Amino acid sequence: MFLSDEEVTRLTGRARPSAQRRWLLNNGFPHVVNGLGRPLLLTSVVQTRLGETVKPSKNKLNWDAVNG
């Protein structure tokens, strides 16, 4: 669900939570801040931003309707 503190440090290259939050904001990673001041970042956000492919839809295109 969320990246671990170590994963956020690795992603941002920053050790301090304030610097991590600044890096995430500057690089367009949406996140929330927990009660300890640490950024919480969904793993799905990182996977999408770093190019993980999205599973194809199960809905199939109706080519007959497209071609008329």
PQR file with spaces between the fields and no chain letter, atoms N, CA, C, O and H, PARSE charges and radii, in Angstrom:
ATOM       1  N    MET     1       0.822   -1.185    0.000 -0.4000 1.5000
ATOM       2  CA   MET     1       0.000    0.000    0.000 -0.0000 2.0000
ATOM       3  C    MET     1       0.870    1.254    0.000  0.5500 1.7000
ATOM       4  O    MET     1       0.798    2.032   -0.951 -0.5500 1.4000
ATOM       5  N    PHE     2       1.691    1.482    1.031 -0.4000 1.5000
ATOM       6  CA   PHE     2       2.582    2.635    1.071 -0.0000 2.0000
ATOM       7  C    PHE     2       4.034    2.182    0.956  0.5500 1.7000
ATOM       8  O    PHE     2       4.378    1.074    1.367 -0.5500 1.4000
ATOM       9  H    PHE     2       1.750    0.850    1.803  0.4000 1.0000
ATOM      10  N    LEU     3       4.881    3.038    0.397 -0.4000 1.5000
ATOM      11  CA   LEU     3       6.312    2.768    0.418 -0.0000 2.0000
ATOM      12  C    LEU     3       6.800    2.819    1.864  0.5500 1.7000
ATOM      13  O    LEU     3       6.275    3.577    2.681 -0.5500 1.4000
ATOM      14  H    LEU     3       4.602    3.938    0.063  0.4000 1.0000
ATOM      15  N    SER     4       7.797    2.014    2.165 -0.4000 1.5000
ATOM      16  CA   SER     4       8.400    2.058    3.496 -0.0000 2.0000
ATOM      17  C    SER     4       9.247    3.326    3.605  0.5500 1.7000
ATOM      18  O    SER     4       9.541    3.976    2.602 -0.5500 1.4000
ATOM      19  H    SER     4       8.223    1.399    1.502  0.4000 1.0000
ATOM      20  N    ASP     5       9.630    3.666    4.824 -0.4000 1.5000
ATOM      21  CA   ASP     5      10.500    4.832    5.023 -0.0000 2.0000
ATOM      22  C    ASP     5      11.785    4.676    4.222  0.5500 1.7000
ATOM      23  O    ASP     5      12.285    5.642    3.646 -0.5500 1.4000
ATOM      24  H    ASP     5       9.390    3.138    5.639  0.4000 1.0000
ATOM      25  N    GLU     6      12.321    3.454    4.188 -0.4000 1.5000
ATOM      26  CA   GLU     6      13.564    3.205    3.446 -0.0000 2.0000
ATOM      27  C    GLU     6      13.358    3.388    1.946  0.5500 1.7000
ATOM      28  O    GLU     6      14.236    3.905    1.256 -0.5500 1.4000
ATOM      29  H    GLU     6      11.915    2.670    4.656  0.4000 1.0000
ATOM      30  N    GLU     7      12.205    2.966    1.442 -0.4000 1.5000
ATOM      31  CA   GLU     7      11.929    3.118    0.018 -0.0000 2.0000
ATOM      32  C    GLU     7      11.754    4.585   -0.364  0.5500 1.7000
ATOM      33  O    GLU     7      12.183    5.002   -1.440 -0.5500 1.4000
ATOM      34  H    GLU     7      11.491    2.546    2.003  0.4000 1.0000
ATOM      35  N    VAL     8      11.127    5.366    0.509 -0.4000 1.5000
ATOM      36  CA   VAL     8      10.986    6.805    0.235 -0.0000 2.0000
ATOM      37  C    VAL     8      12.370    7.452    0.215  0.5500 1.7000
ATOM      38  O    VAL     8      12.652    8.299   -0.633 -0.5500 1.4000
ATOM      39  H    VAL     8      10.779    5.028    1.382  0.4000 1.0000
ATOM      40  N    THR     9      13.225    7.056    1.144 -0.4000 1.5000
ATOM      41  CA   THR     9      14.593    7.583    1.175 -0.0000 2.0000
ATOM      42  C    THR     9      15.332    7.227   -0.107  0.5500 1.7000
ATOM      43  O    THR     9      16.038    8.062   -0.673 -0.5500 1.4000
ATOM      44  H    THR     9      12.996    6.368    1.833  0.4000 1.0000
ATOM      45  N    ARG    10      15.171    6.001   -0.561 -0.4000 1.5000
ATOM      46  CA   ARG    10      15.856    5.579   -1.792 -0.0000 2.0000
ATOM      47  C    ARG    10      15.316    6.328   -3.006  0.5500 1.7000
ATOM      48  O    ARG    10      16.086    6.761   -3.864 -0.5500 1.4000
ATOM      49  H    ARG    10      14.597    5.323   -0.101  0.4000 1.0000
ATOM      50  N    LEU    11      13.996    6.481   -3.082 -0.4000 1.5000
ATOM      51  CA   LEU    11      13.392    7.185   -4.210 -0.0000 2.0000
ATOM      52  C    LEU    11      13.849    8.637   -4.267  0.5500 1.7000
ATOM      53  O    LEU    11      14.220    9.137   -5.330 -0.5500 1.4000
ATOM      54  H    LEU    11      13.370    6.129   -2.385  0.4000 1.0000
ATOM      55  N    THR    12      13.822    9.308   -3.124 -0.4000 1.5000
ATOM      56  CA   THR    12      14.099   10.743   -3.105 -0.0000 2.0000
ATOM      57  C    THR    12      15.585   11.068   -2.994  0.5500 1.7000
ATOM      58  O    THR    12      16.020   12.145   -3.402 -0.5500 1.4000
ATOM      59  H    THR    12      13.521    8.902   -2.262  0.4000 1.0000
ATOM      60  N    GLY    13      16.359   10.144   -2.448 -0.4000 1.5000
ATOM      61  CA   GLY    13      17.767   10.433   -2.203 -0.0000 2.0000
ATOM      62  C    GLY    13      17.959   11.389   -1.037  0.5500 1.7000
ATOM      63  O    GLY    13      19.022   11.990   -0.880 -0.5500 1.4000
ATOM      64  H    GLY    13      16.006    9.268   -2.117  0.4000 1.0000
ATOM      65  N    ARG    14      16.925   11.523   -0.225 -0.4000 1.5000
ATOM      66  CA   ARG    14      16.953   12.444    0.911 -0.0000 2.0000
ATOM      67  C    ARG    14      16.627   11.675    2.186  0.5500 1.7000
ATOM      68  O    ARG    14      15.764   10.797    2.175 -0.5500 1.4000
ATOM      69  H    ARG    14      16.061   11.035   -0.352  0.4000 1.0000
ATOM      70  N    ALA    15      17.306   11.995    3.281 -0.4000 1.5000
ATOM      71  CA   ALA    15      17.104   11.305    4.552 -0.0000 2.0000
ATOM      72  C    ALA    15      16.069   12.009    5.432  0.5500 1.7000
ATOM      73  O    ALA    15      15.291   11.351    6.123 -0.5500 1.4000
ATOM      74  H    ALA    15      18.007   12.708    3.290  0.4000 1.0000
ATOM      75  N    ARG    16      16.058   13.331    5.407 -0.4000 1.5000
ATOM      76  CA   ARG    16      15.134   14.082    6.270 -0.0000 2.0000
ATOM      77  C    ARG    16      13.737   14.135    5.646  0.5500 1.7000
ATOM      78  O    ARG    16      13.606   14.402    4.451 -0.5500 1.4000
ATOM      79  H    ARG    16      16.690   13.865    4.845  0.4000 1.0000
ATOM      80  N    PRO    17      12.696   13.884    6.441 -0.5600 1.5000
ATOM      81  CA   PRO    17      11.334   13.930    5.904  0.2800 2.0000
ATOM      82  C    PRO    17      10.984   15.253    5.224  0.5500 1.7000
ATOM      83  O    PRO    17      10.278   15.252    4.216 -0.5500 1.4000
ATOM      84  N    SER    18      11.461   16.379    5.751 -0.4000 1.5000
ATOM      85  CA   SER    18      11.157   17.671    5.117 -0.0000 2.0000
ATOM      86  C    SER    18      11.777   17.750    3.723  0.5500 1.7000
ATOM      87  O    SER    18      11.160   18.280    2.799 -0.5500 1.4000
ATOM      88  H    SER    18      12.035   16.381    6.570  0.4000 1.0000
ATOM      89  N    ALA    19      12.972   17.236    3.571 -0.4000 1.5000
ATOM      90  CA   ALA    19      13.630   17.219    2.256 -0.0000 2.0000
ATOM      91  C    ALA    19      12.936   16.222    1.324  0.5500 1.7000
ATOM      92  O    ALA    19      12.826   16.465    0.122 -0.5500 1.4000
ATOM      93  H    ALA    19      13.473   16.806    4.321  0.4000 1.0000
ATOM      94  N    GLN    20      12.470   15.106    1.878 -0.4000 1.5000
ATOM      95  CA   GLN    20      11.733   14.129    1.072 -0.0000 2.0000
ATOM      96  C    GLN    20      10.445   14.742    0.547  0.5500 1.7000
ATOM      97  O    GLN    20      10.112   14.583   -0.628 -0.5500 1.4000
ATOM      98  H    GLN    20      12.559   14.908    2.854  0.4000 1.0000
ATOM      99  N    ARG    21       9.718   15.441    1.412 -0.4000 1.5000
ATOM     100  CA   ARG    21       8.470   16.083    0.991 -0.0000 2.0000
ATOM     101  C    ARG    21       8.726   17.110   -0.099  0.5500 1.7000
ATOM     102  O    ARG    21       7.972   17.182   -1.070 -0.5500 1.4000
ATOM     103  H    ARG    21       9.988   15.569    2.366  0.4000 1.0000
ATOM     104  N    ARG    22       9.766   17.894    0.045 -0.4000 1.5000
ATOM     105  CA   ARG    22      10.119   18.900   -0.961 -0.0000 2.0000
ATOM     106  C    ARG    22      10.433   18.229   -2.298  0.5500 1.7000
ATOM     107  O    ARG    22       9.967   18.679   -3.344 -0.5500 1.4000
ATOM     108  H    ARG    22      10.378   17.836    0.833  0.4000 1.0000
ATOM     109  N    TRP    23      11.227   17.145   -2.266 -0.4000 1.5000
ATOM     110  CA   TRP    23      11.579   16.423   -3.493 -0.0000 2.0000
ATOM     111  C    TRP    23      10.326   15.862   -4.161  0.5500 1.7000
ATOM     112  O    TRP    23      10.157   15.977   -5.375 -0.5500 1.4000
ATOM     113  H    TRP    23      11.606   16.779   -1.416  0.4000 1.0000
ATOM     114  N    LEU    24       9.452   15.255   -3.363 -0.4000 1.5000
ATOM     115  CA   LEU    24       8.226   14.678   -3.911 -0.0000 2.0000
ATOM     116  C    LEU    24       7.359   15.752   -4.562  0.5500 1.7000
ATOM     117  O    LEU    24       6.814   15.533   -5.644 -0.5500 1.4000
ATOM     118  H    LEU    24       9.589   15.161   -2.376  0.4000 1.0000
ATOM     119  N    LEU    25       7.227   16.906   -3.917 -0.4000 1.5000
ATOM     120  CA   LEU    25       6.455   18.012   -4.493 -0.0000 2.0000
ATOM     121  C    LEU    25       7.085   18.507   -5.792  0.5500 1.7000
ATOM     122  O    LEU    25       6.386   18.711   -6.784 -0.5500 1.4000
ATOM     123  H    LEU    25       7.670   17.084   -3.038  0.4000 1.0000
ATOM     124  N    ASN    26       8.393   18.700   -5.786 -0.4000 1.5000
ATOM     125  CA   ASN    26       9.095   19.204   -6.966 -0.0000 2.0000
ATOM     126  C    ASN    26       9.050   18.240   -8.142  0.5500 1.7000
ATOM     127  O    ASN    26       9.174   18.656   -9.294 -0.5500 1.4000
ATOM     128  H    ASN    26       8.961   18.534   -4.979  0.4000 1.0000
ATOM     129  N    ASN    27       8.873   16.954   -7.858 -0.4000 1.5000
ATOM     130  CA   ASN    27       8.867   15.942   -8.912 -0.0000 2.0000
ATOM     131  C    ASN    27       7.473   15.380   -9.197  0.5500 1.7000
ATOM     132  O    ASN    27       7.334   14.386   -9.910 -0.5500 1.4000
ATOM     133  H    ASN    27       8.773   16.615   -6.922  0.4000 1.0000
ATOM     134  N    GLY    28       6.451   16.014   -8.640 -0.4000 1.5000
ATOM     135  CA   GLY    28       5.079   15.680   -8.980 -0.0000 2.0000
ATOM     136  C    GLY    28       4.552   14.365   -8.434  0.5500 1.7000
ATOM     137  O    GLY    28       3.681   13.751   -9.050 -0.5500 1.4000
ATOM     138  H    GLY    28       6.565   16.821   -8.060  0.4000 1.0000
ATOM     139  N    PHE    29       5.059   13.921   -7.296 -0.4000 1.5000
ATOM     140  CA   PHE    29       4.561   12.698   -6.671 -0.0000 2.0000
ATOM     141  C    PHE    29       3.538   13.069   -5.599  0.5500 1.7000
ATOM     142  O    PHE    29       3.916   13.602   -4.556 -0.5500 1.4000
ATOM     143  H    PHE    29       5.767   14.420   -6.796  0.4000 1.0000
ATOM     144  N    PRO    30       2.254   12.801   -5.831 -0.5600 1.5000
ATOM     145  CA   PRO    30       1.254   13.112   -4.812  0.2800 2.0000
ATOM     146  C    PRO    30       1.464   12.251   -3.569  0.5500 1.7000
ATOM     147  O    PRO    30       1.751   11.058   -3.667 -0.5500 1.4000
ATOM     148  N    HIS    31       1.319   12.862   -2.418 -0.4000 1.5000
ATOM     149  CA   HIS    31       1.526   12.160   -1.154 -0.0000 2.0000
ATOM     150  C    HIS    31       0.780   12.896   -0.047  0.5500 1.7000
ATOM     151  O    HIS    31       0.308   14.018   -0.230 -0.5500 1.4000
ATOM     152  H    HIS    31       1.086   13.831   -2.338  0.4000 1.0000
ATOM     153  N    VAL    32       0.688   12.243    1.093 -0.4000 1.5000
ATOM     154  CA   VAL    32       0.152   12.871    2.294 -0.0000 2.0000
ATOM     155  C    VAL    32       1.231   12.809    3.363  0.5500 1.7000
ATOM     156  O    VAL    32       2.195   12.051    3.245 -0.5500 1.4000
ATOM     157  H    VAL    32       1.071   11.331    1.242  0.4000 1.0000
ATOM     158  N    VAL    33       1.063   13.605    4.400 -0.4000 1.5000
ATOM     159  CA   VAL    33       2.035   13.634    5.485 -0.0000 2.0000
ATOM     160  C    VAL    33       1.370   13.046    6.722  0.5500 1.7000
ATOM     161  O    VAL    33       0.265   13.444    7.092 -0.5500 1.4000
ATOM     162  H    VAL    33       0.280   14.220    4.496  0.4000 1.0000
ATOM     163  N    ASN    34       2.055   12.087    7.364 -0.4000 1.5000
ATOM     164  CA   ASN    34       1.473   11.476    8.558 -0.0000 2.0000
ATOM     165  C    ASN    34       1.735   12.344    9.783  0.5500 1.7000
ATOM     166  O    ASN    34       2.356   13.402    9.676 -0.5500 1.4000
ATOM     167  H    ASN    34       2.953   11.764    7.064  0.4000 1.0000
ATOM     168  N    GLY    35       1.267   11.904   10.936 -0.4000 1.5000
ATOM     169  CA   GLY    35       1.404   12.665   12.172 -0.0000 2.0000
ATOM     170  C    GLY    35       2.835   12.874   12.623  0.5500 1.7000
ATOM     171  O    GLY    35       3.106   13.759   13.435 -0.5500 1.4000
ATOM     172  H    GLY    35       0.762   11.044   11.022  0.4000 1.0000
ATOM     173  N    LEU    36       3.759   12.067   12.106 -0.4000 1.5000
ATOM     174  CA   LEU    36       5.180   12.213   12.441 -0.0000 2.0000
ATOM     175  C    LEU    36       5.911   13.124   11.460  0.5500 1.7000
ATOM     176  O    LEU    36       7.116   13.344   11.586 -0.5500 1.4000
ATOM     177  H    LEU    36       3.539   11.347   11.447  0.4000 1.0000
ATOM     178  N    GLY    37       5.176   13.652   10.480 -0.4000 1.5000
ATOM     179  CA   GLY    37       5.787   14.534    9.487 -0.0000 2.0000
ATOM     180  C    GLY    37       6.439   13.795    8.334  0.5500 1.7000
ATOM     181  O    GLY    37       7.136   14.408    7.525 -0.5500 1.4000
ATOM     182  H    GLY    37       4.197   13.473   10.377  0.4000 1.0000
ATOM     183  N    ARG    38       6.226   12.492    8.243 -0.4000 1.5000
ATOM     184  CA   ARG    38       6.810   11.695    7.169 -0.0000 2.0000
ATOM     185  C    ARG    38       5.844   11.609    5.987  0.5500 1.7000
ATOM     186  O    ARG    38       4.635   11.477    6.181 -0.5500 1.4000
ATOM     187  H    ARG    38       5.660   11.994    8.900  0.4000 1.0000
ATOM     188  N    PRO    39       6.371   11.682    4.767 -0.5600 1.5000
ATOM     189  CA   PRO    39       5.500   11.553    3.604  0.2800 2.0000
ATOM     190  C    PRO    39       5.051   10.109    3.416  0.5500 1.7000
ATOM     191  O    PRO    39       5.845    9.178    3.550 -0.5500 1.4000
ATOM     192  N    LEU    40       3.779    9.936    3.106 -0.4000 1.5000
ATOM     193  CA   LEU    40       3.225    8.628    2.769 -0.0000 2.0000
ATOM     194  C    LEU    40       2.911    8.640    1.282  0.5500 1.7000
ATOM     195  O    LEU    40       2.202    9.513    0.781 -0.5500 1.4000
ATOM     196  H    LEU    40       3.134   10.692    2.997  0.4000 1.0000
ATOM     197  N    LEU    41       3.455    7.653    0.598 -0.4000 1.5000
ATOM     198  CA   LEU    41       3.373    7.597   -0.859 -0.0000 2.0000
ATOM     199  C    LEU    41       2.857    6.226   -1.260  0.5500 1.7000
ATOM     200  O    LEU    41       3.446    5.209   -0.895 -0.5500 1.4000
ATOM     201  H    LEU    41       4.031    6.945    1.005  0.4000 1.0000
ATOM     202  N    LEU    42       1.770    6.190   -2.002 -0.4000 1.5000
ATOM     203  CA   LEU    42       1.213    4.919   -2.448 -0.0000 2.0000
ATOM     204  C    LEU    42       2.149    4.226   -3.420  0.5500 1.7000
ATOM     205  O    LEU    42       2.737    4.863   -4.293 -0.5500 1.4000
ATOM     206  H    LEU    42       1.291    7.016   -2.299  0.4000 1.0000
ATOM     207  N    THR    43       2.283    2.920   -3.263 -0.4000 1.5000
ATOM     208  CA   THR    43       3.128    2.158   -4.185 -0.0000 2.0000
ATOM     209  C    THR    43       2.584    2.251   -5.609  0.5500 1.7000
ATOM     210  O    THR    43       3.356    2.280   -6.567 -0.5500 1.4000
ATOM     211  H    THR    43       1.805    2.402   -2.554  0.4000 1.0000
ATOM     212  N    SER    44       1.265    2.297   -5.751 -0.4000 1.5000
ATOM     213  CA   SER    44       0.672    2.377   -7.093 -0.0000 2.0000
ATOM     214  C    SER    44       1.061    3.669   -7.814  0.5500 1.7000
ATOM     215  O    SER    44       1.218    3.673   -9.035 -0.5500 1.4000
ATOM     216  H    SER    44       0.637    2.274   -4.972  0.4000 1.0000
ATOM     217  N    VAL    45       1.216    4.761   -7.070 -0.4000 1.5000
ATOM     218  CA   VAL    45       1.635    6.031   -7.670 -0.0000 2.0000
ATOM     219  C    VAL    45       3.036    5.890   -8.251  0.5500 1.7000
ATOM     220  O    VAL    45       3.299    6.320   -9.374 -0.5500 1.4000
ATOM     221  H    VAL    45       1.088    4.758   -6.078  0.4000 1.0000
ATOM     222  N    VAL    46       3.927    5.287   -7.480 -0.4000 1.5000
ATOM     223  CA   VAL    46       5.307    5.117   -7.933 -0.0000 2.0000
ATOM     224  C    VAL    46       5.360    4.162   -9.115  0.5500 1.7000
ATOM     225  O    VAL    46       6.080    4.416  -10.081 -0.5500 1.4000
ATOM     226  H    VAL    46       3.713    4.938   -6.568  0.4000 1.0000
ATOM     227  N    GLN    47       4.616    3.074   -9.054 -0.4000 1.5000
ATOM     228  CA   GLN    47       4.619    2.116  -10.153 -0.0000 2.0000
ATOM     229  C    GLN    47       4.141    2.770  -11.441  0.5500 1.7000
ATOM     230  O    GLN    47       4.719    2.548  -12.505 -0.5500 1.4000
ATOM     231  H    GLN    47       4.032    2.867   -8.270  0.4000 1.0000
ATOM     232  N    THR    48       3.097    3.568  -11.348 -0.4000 1.5000
ATOM     233  CA   THR    48       2.579    4.247  -12.528 -0.0000 2.0000
ATOM     234  C    THR    48       3.579    5.274  -13.053  0.5500 1.7000
ATOM     235  O    THR    48       3.835    5.333  -14.256 -0.5500 1.4000
ATOM     236  H    THR    48       2.627    3.748  -10.484  0.4000 1.0000
ATOM     237  N    ARG    49       4.141    6.077  -12.163 -0.4000 1.5000
ATOM     238  CA   ARG    49       5.087    7.121  -12.573 -0.0000 2.0000
ATOM     239  C    ARG    49       6.360    6.560  -13.170  0.5500 1.7000
ATOM     240  O    ARG    49       6.969    7.188  -14.036 -0.5500 1.4000
ATOM     241  H    ARG    49       3.933    6.029  -11.186  0.4000 1.0000
ATOM     242  N    LEU    50       6.773    5.372  -12.713 -0.4000 1.5000
ATOM     243  CA   LEU    50       8.020    4.790  -13.205 -0.0000 2.0000
ATOM     244  C    LEU    50       7.798    3.842  -14.376  0.5500 1.7000
ATOM     245  O    LEU    50       8.708    3.117  -14.778 -0.5500 1.4000
ATOM     246  H    LEU    50       6.278    4.862  -12.010  0.4000 1.0000
ATOM     247  N    GLY    51       6.587    3.850  -14.919 -0.4000 1.5000
ATOM     248  CA   GLY    51       6.355    3.171  -16.180 -0.0000 2.0000
ATOM     249  C    GLY    51       5.839    1.756  -16.128  0.5500 1.7000
ATOM     250  O    GLY    51       5.907    1.047  -17.132 -0.5500 1.4000
ATOM     251  H    GLY    51       5.848    4.439  -14.593  0.4000 1.0000
ATOM     252  N    GLU    52       5.322    1.316  -14.991 -0.4000 1.5000
ATOM     253  CA   GLU    52       4.727   -0.014  -14.976 -0.0000 2.0000
ATOM     254  C    GLU    52       3.494    0.017  -15.856  0.5500 1.7000
ATOM     255  O    GLU    52       2.688    0.945  -15.779 -0.5500 1.4000
ATOM     256  H    GLU    52       5.266    1.892  -14.176  0.4000 1.0000
ATOM     257  N    THR    53       3.351   -0.993  -16.688 -0.4000 1.5000
ATOM     258  CA   THR    53       2.215   -1.010  -17.601 -0.0000 2.0000
ATOM     259  C    THR    53       0.933   -1.320  -16.859  0.5500 1.7000
ATOM     260  O    THR    53       0.915   -2.083  -15.892 -0.5500 1.4000
ATOM     261  H    THR    53       4.005   -1.746  -16.751  0.4000 1.0000
ATOM     262  N    VAL    54      -0.126   -0.717  -17.329 -0.4000 1.5000
ATOM     263  CA   VAL    54      -1.443   -0.925  -16.757 -0.0000 2.0000
ATOM     264  C    VAL    54      -2.043   -2.161  -17.406  0.5500 1.7000
ATOM     265  O    VAL    54      -1.893   -2.368  -18.610 -0.5500 1.4000
ATOM     266  H    VAL    54      -0.111   -0.098  -18.114  0.4000 1.0000
ATOM     267  N    LYS    55      -2.724   -2.983  -16.613 -0.4000 1.5000
ATOM     268  CA   LYS    55      -3.352   -4.183  -17.150 -0.0000 2.0000
ATOM     269  C    LYS    55      -4.386   -3.786  -18.194  0.5500 1.7000
ATOM     270  O    LYS    55      -5.154   -2.846  -17.991 -0.5500 1.4000
ATOM     271  H    LYS    55      -2.846   -2.815  -15.635  0.4000 1.0000
ATOM     272  N    PRO    56      -4.402   -4.503  -19.308 -0.5600 1.5000
ATOM     273  CA   PRO    56      -5.381   -4.166  -20.345  0.2800 2.0000
ATOM     274  C    PRO    56      -6.812   -4.372  -19.862  0.5500 1.7000
ATOM     275  O    PRO    56      -7.089   -5.235  -19.029 -0.5500 1.4000
ATOM     276  N    SER    57      -7.692   -3.577  -20.395 -0.4000 1.5000
ATOM     277  CA   SER    57      -9.103   -3.670  -20.041 -0.0000 2.0000
ATOM     278  C    SER    57      -9.684   -4.968  -20.578  0.5500 1.7000
ATOM     279  O    SER    57      -9.264   -5.471  -21.620 -0.5500 1.4000
ATOM     280  H    SER    57      -7.467   -2.877  -21.072  0.4000 1.0000
ATOM     281  N    LYS    58     -10.656   -5.501  -19.850 -0.4000 1.5000
ATOM     282  CA   LYS    58     -11.332   -6.709  -20.308 -0.0000 2.0000
ATOM     283  C    LYS    58     -12.390   -6.381  -21.357  0.5500 1.7000
ATOM     284  O    LYS    58     -12.904   -7.276  -22.028 -0.5500 1.4000
ATOM     285  H    LYS    58     -10.998   -5.092  -19.004  0.4000 1.0000
ATOM     286  N    ASN    59     -12.711   -5.096  -21.497 -0.4000 1.5000
ATOM     287  CA   ASN    59     -13.689   -4.686  -22.500 -0.0000 2.0000
ATOM     288  C    ASN    59     -13.025   -4.733  -23.866  0.5500 1.7000
ATOM     289  O    ASN    59     -11.937   -4.194  -24.063 -0.5500 1.4000
ATOM     290  H    ASN    59     -12.293   -4.369  -20.952  0.4000 1.0000
ATOM     291  N    LYS    60     -13.691   -5.380  -24.796 -0.4000 1.5000
ATOM     292  CA   LYS    60     -13.142   -5.495  -26.150 -0.0000 2.0000
ATOM     293  C    LYS    60     -13.819   -4.482  -27.054  0.5500 1.7000
ATOM     294  O    LYS    60     -15.010   -4.203  -26.915 -0.5500 1.4000
ATOM     295  H    LYS    60     -14.576   -5.819  -24.636  0.4000 1.0000
ATOM     296  N    LEU    61     -13.057   -3.942  -27.969 -0.4000 1.5000
ATOM     297  CA   LEU    61     -13.574   -2.980  -28.922 -0.0000 2.0000
ATOM     298  C    LEU    61     -14.472   -3.691  -29.932  0.5500 1.7000
ATOM     299  O    LEU    61     -14.119   -4.751  -30.449 -0.5500 1.4000
ATOM     300  H    LEU    61     -12.090   -4.168  -28.082  0.4000 1.0000
ATOM     301  N    ASN    62     -15.608   -3.112  -30.202 -0.4000 1.5000
ATOM     302  CA   ASN    62     -16.533   -3.654  -31.196 -0.0000 2.0000
ATOM     303  C    ASN    62     -16.139   -3.087  -32.542  0.5500 1.7000
ATOM     304  O    ASN    62     -16.546   -1.982  -32.899 -0.5500 1.4000
ATOM     305  H    ASN    62     -15.895   -2.251  -29.782  0.4000 1.0000
ATOM     306  N    TRP    63     -15.339   -3.846  -33.299 -0.4000 1.5000
ATOM     307  CA   TRP    63     -14.843   -3.373  -34.585 -0.0000 2.0000
ATOM     308  C    TRP    63     -15.963   -3.189  -35.597  0.5500 1.7000
ATOM     309  O    TRP    63     -15.880   -2.310  -36.454 -0.5500 1.4000
ATOM     310  H    TRP    63     -15.008   -4.744  -33.009  0.4000 1.0000
ATOM     311  N    ASP    64     -17.021   -4.014  -35.511 -0.4000 1.5000
ATOM     312  CA   ASP    64     -18.146   -3.849  -36.450 -0.0000 2.0000
ATOM     313  C    ASP    64     -18.787   -2.481  -36.265  0.5500 1.7000
ATOM     314  O    ASP    64     -19.156   -1.838  -37.248 -0.5500 1.4000
ATOM     315  H    ASP    64     -17.088   -4.728  -34.815  0.4000 1.0000
ATOM     316  N    ALA    65     -18.924   -2.029  -35.031 -0.4000 1.5000
ATOM     317  CA   ALA    65     -19.514   -0.717  -34.783 -0.0000 2.0000
ATOM     318  C    ALA    65     -18.582    0.391  -35.240  0.5500 1.7000
ATOM     319  O    ALA    65     -19.044    1.435  -35.701 -0.5500 1.4000
ATOM     320  H    ALA    65     -18.624   -2.552  -34.233  0.4000 1.0000
ATOM     321  N    VAL    66     -17.285    0.181  -35.121 -0.4000 1.5000
ATOM     322  CA   VAL    66     -16.321    1.185  -35.535 -0.0000 2.0000
ATOM     323  C    VAL    66     -16.292    1.319  -37.046  0.5500 1.7000
ATOM     324  O    VAL    66     -16.259    2.428  -37.581 -0.5500 1.4000
ATOM     325  H    VAL    66     -16.910   -0.667  -34.746  0.4000 1.0000
ATOM     326  N    ASN    67     -16.305    0.175  -37.736 -0.4000 1.5000
ATOM     327  CA   ASN    67     -16.193    0.170  -39.197 -0.0000 2.0000
ATOM     328  C    ASN    67     -17.522    0.448  -39.895  0.5500 1.7000
ATOM     329  O    ASN    67     -17.545    0.676  -41.104 -0.5500 1.4000
ATOM     330  H    ASN    67     -16.332   -0.725  -37.301  0.4000 1.0000
ATOM     331  N    GLY    68     -18.634    0.431  -39.149 -0.4000 1.5000
ATOM     332  CA   GLY    68     -19.935    0.758  -39.717 -0.0000 2.0000
ATOM     333  C    GLY    68     -20.500   -0.378  -40.430  0.5500 1.7000
ATOM     334  O    GLY    68     -21.599   -0.280  -40.975 -0.5500 1.4000
ATOM     335  H    GLY    68     -18.616    0.245  -38.166  0.4000 1.0000
